[in-house]
Amino acid sequence: MPHQQKIVYGKLVRDRIPEIITADGQIPRVRVLDEPDLLPALIAKLHEEAEEVATAEPNARLRELADVREVLAALTIASGFTEVQVEEAAASKRAERGGVHPTPLARRGTHPRRVKLGCPSLRRTSADGSR
């Protein structure tokens, strides 16, 4: 009898993973999470996917960002919100506090004239364009 490899995920997986495991001739053992277990599992998955974005090679980053988006969509629904509500909240926060593309690095509330940023394009520029 051939040795079968047992893979234990112990984490959220995409909903087609059991189907893929079955197509590979293996028997998936899964459980659908109850509501109290779902949010913590989604948050853990978001951390996992964010770490994968952080460590991805540039050519793999798009797929990792897609994974983050997928988890955020599930987390939005599980939290009782809609995508529209999240977009509206993001727009409101952007109007109030600004966006993050690109954003300067904040350093503990130091006076803007004393902030030294590593990237010359992010350094403070005066109204006349001088530094």
Order of alpha helices (4+ residues) and beta strands (2+ residues): alpha-alpha-alpha-alpha
